[in-house]
């Protein structure tokens, strides 16, 4: 029998897509197999999420991770040695208990999530299965509907526009591969439009075009036109998905827009987004209100949840109890799942499970500071999440994830099922109501 006892835990410093230090952990089992994973880092962050441990001081702007690595190679390695890699929940519970803080600040969310994911990879390797299959077991799997950034704004582009992500979704595609093909054409068309208008000025953190627009609406108009220029039907073949990331510019029911200096109250913010929903082919909106505006989330969902996916990110921070509370209050209809936001794989899965039980859309997500690690591609398929948000259709730390799902889809062969429209919670309700 394969011995899946953890024999060694080793941490090392590697570098993320912004050229900043981050934590990689490699876990070796007694049977000789190993698993490796790298912690990502966010820019737009909810106040309730796990926090990274950084060194401070002058080196690398205070962002070095020597203290986090010391924890991995010291306390964490000692504590996990002799534990069974197949017992993921027990490993993750031990990590949480060892840290002893509500936000993973003592050992660092970066150290803990990289360790948790590395244990998962080691267990999958010991089972002789790809990670997605190890996660799925005998359960159903679908390739996810991709949510792909075309323009990057907000905290990802120096607040050049207020909206953080202008993305596309291709729910009418026949499969994951075709969804990427359609996105590639939209991305190319958007770049051509920006070049023609003299707006092409580089890329933002996640690989989308830097949004050199005068208004948020100009970005929406350009993206809608890019879909048409790509030979696709806006709202039918391809829709728009927005990450407002409203906590970045709003609190206490007041929202200050960077582009024109206006300050909106909650009702005015909801009214502005409602006008966008009426004018543009928007299928999904993430964090339309600030994380402290629970009443605003409820109102927005009551008004628009039957026609649009409304995602909680900063509002839910991949926390199962928050997901349950939001579902009970009717505050959302979808949850973003970020493993490093929760802190461990088990906590992220608990939040996803809570979302599914509530009938929410579930979206596994990358962060703005990413690496070549492809764990989330496997989570999206193996957990049958339905959706995957990685960033743009450029930069290799993004494309690594998209390409990994392509490989998974190919390996599934004729058994491959694409989530498409069924991944969107409002579409499922509409289909049930119409008898489809």
N, C-alpha and C positions, 0 to 999 in steps of 0.2 A: 504493500500500500504506500502511496506517495506521502511523504512526511511534509505536511504544510505548516510546520512550526516555523515561526519567524526566527531566523538565525542572526540576521544583521540588519541594522537600519543605518543608512549613511546619508548625510545631507551635504550638498555642495552649492556653491553660489554659481548661478548662471545669469543670463541677461534676457530681458523681455523686449517687446517690440518698440518700446520707447527708449531703449538703451539704458534701462535702469536695472539694478541688481534684483534678483528674485531667488527663491528657494527651490531647488530640485532635491527630491528624496528618492533613494533607491533602496528597496527592501528585498533581501535575499532570504529564501526559505531553505530549510535543511535538506530538501530534495534537490537543491541546486538551482532552481529557477529563480528569476527575479522580476520585479516590476518597478517601473520608474514613472514619476509624475512631477510636473512643475506647477507652482502656484502662479495664477494670473494676478493682476492688480487693477482695481477700478479707479476712475477719475470722478465720476458722479456717484456718490455713495450715500446710502441711507444711514440715518443715525443709529439704527438698531442692528447693523450688520457686524460680523466679525471683523476685527481690525488687524492689520499687519503689524508686526514688530519690526521697527526700523531703528538703526543705531543712533541717529542724530549726529551732530557734529558737522565737520566740514566735508568729509569724503562723500562724493557723489550726491551733494546737496542734502546730506543727512539721511539718504535712502538706503545705505548699506544694510546688509542682513546678517552680519556676523553674530549678533546676539541670538537671532532666530536659529541660525545654524548650530550654535553652541547648545541650544535646547534640543535640537534634533539628535545631535551626536552624543549628547549626555543623557538628560532625564528621559527623553522619549525613547531612545534606543534601549536604555536599561529597562524601562517599564514594559516595552512591547516584546522584548526578547523572551521566547518560549510561549508566546500566545499563538493561537491558530489563525492563520490568514483567512480561513474560510469563515471565521466568526467575525464578520465585518462589524456588526452592531456592537459586539463586546469590545472590539478594538477601539471603535469610535467613542464609546462610553468611557473607556479608560483614558483616552486622550482628553476628553472634556473634563473629567474628574481631575486629571493631573494638572491641567491648566488652572482650574479653580476660579475663573472669572466669568462673568456673564457674556463678555464679548471677545474672549480668547486673547486678551491683551497681554497676559503674562508670558506665555510661550510664543504667541503670535498666530493669528489666523493663517498667515502664509506658511508657517512651519506645520501647523496641524492639518490643513487641507492637503498639502503636498504629501504628507505622510499617509493620510487616509486614502487618497487616490492611489498611491504607490502600493499599499497593501492590497487594494482591489485588483490592480494589474497583476500583482504576484499571484493572487488566488486564481485569476483567470488563466494565467500561464500554467499553473499547476494542474488545472482541470483539462488542459489541452484544447481549449476552445478560445475563439476570439472573444474579446471582452463583451461585445453586445450580446452574443449568444449566452455567455455565462450569466449575464444579468437577466436575460429573458427566460431562461430555463425552457419550460414547455409552453410558456405564454405566447400570445400573439405579438407580432412586431409589424410596424409600418415604417417606411422611410419618411422622414419629417418634411413638412412644408417649410421651405427656407424663407427666412425674413432677412433681406439683404440690403445693406445701406448703399444708397447712390450719392447722397449729399450728407456730409457730417457737419453738425453745428454744435451749439451749446458749449459745454465744457470740453468737447472734443475738438473745437475749432475756435478757441478764444472768444466765444459768445458772438461770433460774426453774425449769426442769426440766433433767434431764441430757441427754436426747436433743435433738440440734440441729434436726432436721427430722422432723415427722410429716406424711407426704405420702400422696397417693392416686395410683393408676395405674388406667387403665380399658382393660385389654387386650381386653375383649369388645366394645368399641365397634365400630361398622361403619366408622368413618372418624375422622380427626382432629377434625373439627367436632363429631361426636357425643361424642367423649371430653371435649371442652371443655364441652359442654352438661351431661353427667353431673357433671363436676367442679363446675360452677357450682351445681348442686343440692346437692351434698354440702357445699360451702362455705357455702351459705345455711343448710342444716340444722344444721351445726356451730355457726354463729353463734347460731341460735335456741336450741340446747341450752345454750350457754354463758350466754346472756341469762337463760334460765329458772332456771339454777343460780346466778345472781349472779356468774358468772365472766368476764363480758365486760369486758375492761380494755384495749382498744386492739389495736395490731398490732405485730409484731416487725419486724426489719430487712428481711425479704423479703416483707412484706405479709401473712403468716399471722397468725392471731389470737395475741395474747400469751397464753402458756400459764399461766393462773392456776389450776394444779392442785396438789394436795397430793402426788401420786405420778405417776411415769411411766405406771403402769398405768391411772390415771384418764384420762389423755390417750388411751391406746389404746382404752379402753372407750367414751369419748365419740366418738371417730372412727369406731369400728365401728358405733355406734348411729346416727351421722349418715348413714352409707352406707345403712343400712336405712330411716331416716326419709326419705331422698331417693327411696325406692321402688326401690332397687337391691340386688342380692344380694352381701353381703360375701364376697370370695374368689372369686366367679364372675364377676360383672360388674365389680366394683371391688375392688382390693386395696390394702393398706397398704404403703408404702415408708418405711423409716426411715434417717435419717443419724445414726448414733450419735456420730460425730466423737470417738471414744474418746481420741484423743491430747490432747484438751482437758482430760481429767480422769484420764488414766492414763499411767504410764511404769514401766519396769522390772518389768512384770508385776503392778502394783498399780493398782487403779482406785477412786478415792474419789468416792462419789456425793454430790452437793450436797444432795439432798432429805432424806436421813436420816443422812448422815455416815458410812455404812458404807464400809469399804474391802474390796474383793473382790480375790482373786487371779485369774489367768487362767482357771483351771478354773471358779471361781464365776461369773465374768463370762459365760463361755460357757454355763453352766447357766442363768443368769437369762435370757439371750437365747433359749435353747432352749425355756424355759417360755413365753416370749412367742410363739414360733413355733407352739407347740401350742395356745395359747389364743386367738390373734387371727389374722385373715386377712392375714398378712404375706407379701408376694411378694418383697421386696427389702430388703437391709440393707447400708448403706454404712459402711465403717470400723468394724466391730464391735469391733475391738481397736486398741490404739495402734500407731503406725507402727513402734515398736521391738520389737513382739511378733510376729515372723515365725512362730514356732512356734505361737502362738495362732491366727493366720490359717490355717495349714495344718490345725490340728485342727478349727477351726470349719468350714472348707470340706469336710473329709472327712466331718464329721458331718451337715452340712445343705446342702451344695452341690447335692444331687440334688433339693431341694425349694424352694430359695430362691436368688435372685440375690444374690451376695456381691461388693460393689463395693470396689475400692481407690481411694482419693482421696489422703489424706496418705501412705499406704503406697507409692503409685506415682508421685505428682506428675507425671502426664502424661509419663512418661519411657519410651521404647521399651525400653531395656535392662532397666529394672525390671519392665516388663510381661512380657518374655520370661523373666526369672528367676522371677517369681511363677508363670507358667504351668508352667515346668519343675518347680517345687516343689509344684505343686498347691495354691497358697496362696489362690487366688481364682477366680472365674469371670466377672468383669466389671471394666471399667476406666472411670473417669470422665475425660473429656477437657476440660481447661480451657486454652484457648490462652495465657492470660497466666501460667499455672502453668509451662508449658513454656518460654515466651519468644517463640516465633515460630510462625507457621502451619505451616511445614514440620515442625518438631519435634512439634507437636500431631498432625499427620497421621501421622507415623511411629509415634507411640504408638497411635493408633487402628488403623493397619494391623497392628501387632504384636498388638493385641488380637483383631482379626478372624482373623488367622492361627492364634491359639491357641484359637479357638472361643469367645472371651469375648463377653459382652454389651458393647456400646459406647454410652456415654452422653455426649453433648456437654452441657456445663454452664456456666451463668452463675456469677457470684460474688455475694456479699451486697451489695457496693457496686457497683451497676450504673448504666447510663445508657440513653438511648434507642437506642443502637447495636443493630442487629439482626443483626450478622454471624453469631452462633451459630445463628440459625434457618436460615440458608442452609447453614452447615456441616453441620448435622444432616441436612438433606435431600440436599445435594449429595454428601456423603461416604457417604450411605446408612447412617448410624450406627445407626438403629433406635430411639434414645431421645433425649429432650431434657429436661433438668432446668433450670428457669429460676427457680423460686421459687414464689410464691403466685399466686392468682387475683385479685389486687388490686394496685394501684400501677402507674402507667403504664410505668415502666421494665421491669416484668415483662410486662404485657399487650402491649407493643409487639412482643415476640418471639412470643407466642402468636398475635397477630393477623397477623403476617407469615407464619407457617406456614399460616394459613387462606387467605391470598391465594395462596400457592404451590399449595396443594391445589386451589383453584378453577382456577388456570391449567393444572393437569395434566388437569382434566376427567375423562373416562372412563379415562384412563391412571393416575389416582391410586390408589396402593396404600397401605394403612395397615399399619404394622408389627404392631400388636396383640400377641397372644401370641407371635408368632414372634421378637420382639425379646428375649425372656427366654431366657437360655442353658439353664436347667434344663428349660423347656418343650420346647425343641428336642430335647433328649436323650430326654425322655419320649415325644415324638411318634415319634422314630426307633425307639425300643425297642418301641413298640406297633404299628409299621407304619403309622401315620397319616401 
